[in-house]
């Protein structure tokens, strides 16, 4: 039986535990009632993230799924449509919420290999103003997408196209700060927050998750204009997202913004360490990571052994997912020793 305290959990960066300092911040947070708008810690977090990313207002919500739902339903009405990628979280992995709850039709497009949606395909997907068609109202992008950084020139071009065509622009930035970390490295400077703001300012609304790479236990923020956030606030209430003494959670998110942004480069380095450690194993193809997510594909005779590999890793206290590809995600609760354990276990399985 594996000692659960020695588990290397590479399933997702959502599995992190609050650090001792984060727990102290949570316990010390002044509280109110956020449904009445009187929780001072929630209000301070909303002001902090809005100022950081250059928006008028922000809304603290329980999950990124609810944040994206509030965004789409605030931009679009019944019979409207949003253009989105086939692999985008707000289309593929959120239960069809915009269609189910808002009667908003998605128009999914295929991604290019780098995760972008080709500009010509975006333009071709915009419906004419005709009663036969849903009204195209919104372009939704995601950055990072499957751990890939969308090139900034592309983000500018796609959002400029949408604006010229009269569309609103939403970013699912669940891992926005991972994208900003990679973009800062590309630009050879260390101002991650400035890069996050550059990306965010291309959009009319942005969703940011605190419970992924930033390591908070719960919560996301939706950002936009004051008018937009007022609409989103009503939808949050209808969706059951109005929380009471939510400052306990907002304090964790605020601590994460202050203390866990600059360390994201460590997660990216560990992902590189994992990928490099797996190189050259027969039957294994490793996609070079750009941020903190490593995708691995089994080839040849090993292709049918994905479930066996995951079970073998689990017995050794190493957790990963294989929902559509083998995926390993690094985060603040994983260290170099844990990554090396995973590499050793995978090599041992495939070389047996």
LUMRO-867604 format. One record per residue (C-alpha): residue in one letter; x, y, z. Coordinates in nm, 2 decimals. Layout:
A:X:Y:Z
...
END
This chain:
X:0.00:0.00:0.00
X:0.14:0.34:-0.10
X:0.20:0.60:0.16
X:-0.04:0.87:0.05
X:0.19:1.14:0.19
X:0.45:1.03:-0.07
X:0.22:1.06:-0.37
X:0.34:1.25:-0.68
X:0.02:1.39:-0.82
X:0.06:1.50:-1.18
X:-0.31:1.48:-1.27
X:-0.36:1.86:-1.27
X:-0.24:2.18:-1.12
X:-0.58:2.19:-0.95
X:-0.47:1.94:-0.69
X:-0.25:2.17:-0.48
X:-0.29:2.22:-0.11
X:-0.28:2.57:0.04
X:0.06:2.66:0.17
X:0.10:2.73:0.55
X:0.13:3.11:0.46
X:-0.19:3.09:0.25
X:-0.38:2.92:0.54
X:-0.26:3.20:0.77
X:-0.39:3.46:0.53
X:-0.72:3.28:0.50
X:-0.77:3.26:0.88
X:-0.68:3.63:0.92
X:-0.91:3.76:0.65
X:-1.18:4.01:0.76
X:-1.52:3.87:0.64
X:-1.86:4.01:0.55
X:-2.14:3.89:0.32
X:-2.05:3.89:-0.05
X:-2.41:3.86:-0.16
X:-2.47:4.19:0.01
X:-2.14:4.32:-0.14
X:-2.00:4.37:0.20
X:-1.71:4.12:0.23
X:-1.41:4.34:0.24
X:-1.16:4.07:0.13
X:-1.37:3.98:-0.17
X:-1.40:4.35:-0.27
X:-1.02:4.40:-0.22
X:-0.94:4.10:-0.44
X:-1.18:4.22:-0.72
X:-1.02:4.56:-0.71
X:-0.67:4.41:-0.71
X:-0.71:4.18:-1.01
X:-0.91:4.44:-1.21
X:-0.63:4.69:-1.16
X:-0.36:4.44:-1.23
X:-0.51:4.34:-1.57
X:-0.64:4.69:-1.66
X:-1.02:4.64:-1.63
X:-1.29:4.85:-1.47
X:-1.43:4.58:-1.26
X:-1.40:4.21:-1.16
X:-1.63:3.94:-1.01
X:-1.51:3.66:-0.78
X:-1.68:3.33:-0.88
X:-1.64:2.97:-0.75
X:-1.51:2.81:-1.06
X:-1.37:2.89:-1.41
X:-1.66:2.70:-1.56
X:-1.90:2.94:-1.40
X:-1.68:3.24:-1.50
X:-1.69:3.14:-1.86
X:-2.07:3.07:-1.84
X:-2.13:3.42:-1.69
X:-1.91:3.57:-1.96
X:-2.08:3.41:-2.26
X:-2.43:3.47:-2.13
X:-2.34:3.84:-2.05
X:-2.21:3.89:-2.41
X:-2.48:3.68:-2.59
X:-2.85:3.63:-2.58
X:-3.09:3.35:-2.69
X:-3.03:3.27:-3.05
X:-2.68:3.43:-3.05
X:-2.36:3.24:-3.14
X:-2.00:3.24:-3.02
X:-1.70:3.12:-3.23
X:-1.47:2.89:-3.03
X:-1.21:2.62:-3.08
X:-1.30:2.25:-3.08
X:-1.06:2.19:-2.79
X:-1.15:2.50:-2.60
X:-1.25:2.44:-2.24
X:-1.56:2.65:-2.26
X:-1.69:2.45:-2.55
X:-1.56:2.09:-2.50
X:-1.52:2.05:-2.12
X:-1.80:2.26:-1.96
X:-2.11:2.05:-2.02
X:-2.24:2.27:-2.30
X:-2.35:2.52:-2.04
X:-2.39:2.82:-2.27
X:-2.63:2.62:-2.50
X:-2.81:2.45:-2.21
X:-2.86:2.75:-1.98
X:-2.85:3.04:-2.23
X:-2.96:2.90:-2.57
X:-2.64:3.03:-2.71
X:-2.51:2.83:-3.00
X:-2.14:2.75:-3.02
X:-1.97:2.75:-3.36
X:-1.66:2.54:-3.30
X:-1.36:2.56:-3.54
X:-1.06:2.32:-3.58
X:-0.74:2.44:-3.43
X:-0.41:2.48:-3.62
X:-0.12:2.27:-3.47
X:-0.01:2.56:-3.26
X:-0.35:2.60:-3.10
X:-0.47:2.90:-3.29
X:-0.79:2.93:-3.49
X:-0.70:3.03:-3.85
X:-0.81:3.39:-3.91
X:-0.97:3.30:-4.25
X:-1.18:3.04:-4.07
X:-1.29:3.28:-3.80
X:-1.39:3.53:-4.07
X:-1.57:3.27:-4.27
X:-1.76:3.15:-3.97
X:-1.92:3.49:-3.90
X:-2.28:3.46:-4.01
X:-2.45:3.73:-4.23
X:-2.73:3.93:-4.08
X:-3.00:3.70:-4.21
X:-3.30:3.54:-4.03
X:-3.18:3.19:-4.13
X:-2.87:3.22:-3.91
X:-2.78:3.26:-3.55
X:-2.64:3.60:-3.47
X:-2.26:3.58:-3.43
X:-2.17:3.79:-3.13
X:-1.85:3.67:-2.97
X:-1.51:3.52:-3.03
X:-1.38:3.31:-2.74
X:-1.01:3.22:-2.72
X:-0.81:3.03:-2.46
X:-0.46:3.10:-2.35
X:-0.28:2.87:-2.27
X:-0.46:2.60:-2.46
X:-0.35:2.26:-2.36
X:-0.04:2.42:-2.22
X:0.04:2.60:-2.54
X:0.10:2.97:-2.55
X:-0.10:3.15:-2.82
X:0.15:3.37:-3.01
X:0.09:3.73:-2.91
X:0.09:3.86:-3.27
X:-0.19:3.61:-3.34
X:-0.39:3.72:-3.03
X:-0.37:4.07:-3.15
X:-0.47:3.98:-3.51
X:-0.76:3.76:-3.41
X:-0.90:4.01:-3.16
X:-0.86:4.30:-3.41
X:-1.05:4.09:-3.67
X:-1.33:4.03:-3.42
X:-1.35:4.39:-3.33
X:-1.36:4.50:-3.69
X:-1.65:4.26:-3.75
X:-1.84:4.39:-3.45
X:-1.78:4.09:-3.22
X:-1.71:4.09:-2.85
X:-1.39:3.91:-2.74
X:-1.36:3.68:-2.44
X:-1.05:3.51:-2.31
X:-1.06:3.19:-2.11
X:-0.74:3.27:-1.92
X:-0.76:3.00:-1.67
X:-0.38:2.97:-1.70
X:-0.32:3.33:-1.81
X:-0.03:3.37:-1.57
X:0.13:3.06:-1.72
X:0.09:3.21:-2.06
X:0.24:3.54:-1.93
X:0.53:3.35:-1.78
X:0.61:3.18:-2.11
X:0.57:3.51:-2.30
X:0.79:3.70:-2.06
X:1.06:3.43:-2.12
X:1.02:3.47:-2.49
X:1.07:3.84:-2.46
X:1.37:3.79:-2.23
X:1.24:3.98:-1.93
X:1.08:3.89:-1.60
X:0.77:4.11:-1.58
X:0.51:3.84:-1.58
X:0.23:4.08:-1.46
X:0.30:4.32:-1.75
X:0.27:4.03:-2.00
X:-0.05:3.92:-1.84
X:-0.19:4.27:-1.88
X:-0.08:4.29:-2.25
X:-0.26:3.97:-2.33
X:-0.57:4.06:-2.13
X:-0.61:4.41:-2.29
X:-0.68:4.25:-2.63
X:-1.01:4.13:-2.49
X:-1.34:4.27:-2.37
X:-1.36:4.01:-2.09
X:-1.12:3.77:-1.93
X:-1.16:3.48:-1.69
X:-0.86:3.40:-1.46
X:-0.84:3.09:-1.24
X:-0.67:3.11:-0.90
X:-0.70:2.74:-0.83
X:-0.47:2.61:-1.10
X:-0.11:2.72:-1.13
X:-0.15:2.99:-0.87
X:-0.24:2.73:-0.61
X:-0.55:2.87:-0.43
X:-0.80:2.61:-0.32
X:-1.10:2.76:-0.49
X:-1.20:3.05:-0.72
X:-1.18:3.24:-1.04
X:-1.23:3.60:-1.14
X:-1.42:3.74:-1.44
X:-1.31:4.09:-1.56
X:-1.46:4.35:-1.78
X:-1.64:4.68:-1.79
X:-1.86:4.78:-1.50
X:-2.17:4.74:-1.71
X:-2.05:4.39:-1.82
X:-1.97:4.28:-1.47
X:-2.31:4.40:-1.35
X:-2.48:4.17:-1.60
X:-2.24:3.89:-1.50
X:-2.33:3.94:-1.13
X:-2.70:3.87:-1.20
X:-2.60:3.55:-1.39
X:-2.37:3.44:-1.11
X:-2.67:3.47:-0.87
X:-2.89:3.27:-1.10
X:-2.62:3.00:-1.14
X:-2.59:2.97:-0.76
X:-2.25:3.14:-0.74
X:-2.34:3.40:-0.47
X:-2.14:3.30:-0.17
X:-2.15:3.46:0.18
X:-1.83:3.48:0.38
X:-1.63:3.42:0.06
X:-1.35:3.64:0.19
X:-1.20:3.32:0.33
X:-1.15:3.20:-0.02
X:-1.07:3.54:-0.17
X:-0.78:3.58:0.08
X:-0.62:3.26:-0.06
X:-0.66:3.40:-0.41
X:-0.51:3.73:-0.31
X:-0.22:3.56:-0.14
X:-0.16:3.36:-0.46
X:-0.15:3.67:-0.67
X:0.11:3.82:-0.43
X:0.33:3.52:-0.38
X:0.28:3.25:-0.65
X:0.30:3.43:-0.98
X:0.68:3.46:-1.00
X:0.73:3.10:-0.91
X:0.54:2.96:-1.21
X:0.87:2.95:-1.40
X:0.97:2.67:-1.16
X:0.67:2.46:-1.28
X:0.77:2.52:-1.64
X:1.12:2.41:-1.57
X:1.00:2.09:-1.40
X:0.78:2.02:-1.71
X:1.09:2.05:-1.92
X:1.28:1.82:-1.69
X:1.00:1.56:-1.72
X:0.99:1.58:-2.10
X:1.37:1.56:-2.13
X:1.37:1.26:-1.89
X:1.12:1.07:-2.11
X:1.30:1.14:-2.44
X:1.44:0.84:-2.62
X:1.21:0.58:-2.46
X:1.09:0.33:-2.72
X:0.72:0.34:-2.77
X:0.69:0.69:-2.63
X:0.64:1.03:-2.81
X:0.67:1.34:-2.60
X:0.53:1.68:-2.70
X:0.78:1.94:-2.59
X:0.61:2.15:-2.32
X:0.58:2.53:-2.35
X:0.44:2.58:-2.00
X:0.35:2.33:-1.72
X:0.17:2.05:-1.91
X:0.34:1.76:-2.08
X:0.15:1.54:-2.32
X:0.28:1.19:-2.40
X:0.16:0.95:-2.67
X:0.22:0.57:-2.67
X:0.33:0.43:-3.01
X:0.36:0.09:-3.17
X:0.32:-0.21:-2.95
X:0.29:0.02:-2.64
X:-0.01:0.20:-2.78
X:-0.26:-0.04:-2.62
X:-0.10:-0.02:-2.28
X:-0.21:0.33:-2.17
X:-0.44:0.20:-1.89
X:-0.18:-0.05:-1.77
X:0.08:0.23:-1.75
X:-0.15:0.45:-1.55
X:-0.24:0.16:-1.31
X:0.13:0.08:-1.27
X:0.21:0.45:-1.19
X:-0.08:0.46:-0.94
X:0.05:0.16:-0.75
X:0.38:0.35:-0.71
X:0.21:0.66:-0.59
X:0.23:0.86:-0.91
X:-0.09:0.99:-1.05
X:-0.16:1.11:-1.41
X:-0.46:1.12:-1.64
X:-0.52:0.96:-1.98
X:-0.86:1.09:-2.07
X:-0.76:1.16:-2.43
X:-0.38:1.16:-2.42
X:-0.14:1.09:-2.13
X:-0.10:1.42:-1.95
X:0.13:1.52:-1.67
X:0.10:1.86:-1.50
X:0.36:2.02:-1.28
X:0.27:2.26:-0.99
X:0.38:2.39:-0.66
X:0.33:2.06:-0.48
X:0.57:1.87:-0.72
X:0.94:1.89:-0.69
X:1.24:1.76:-0.90
X:1.25:1.44:-0.69
X:0.89:1.37:-0.77
X:0.94:1.43:-1.14
X:1.25:1.20:-1.14
X:1.04:0.93:-0.97
X:0.78:0.96:-1.25
X:1.05:0.94:-1.52
X:1.20:0.63:-1.35
X:0.86:0.46:-1.32
X:0.76:0.52:-1.68
X:1.10:0.40:-1.81
X:1.08:0.09:-1.59
X:0.73:0.01:-1.72
X:0.81:0.05:-2.09
X:1.15:-0.12:-2.07
X:1.02:-0.42:-1.88
END
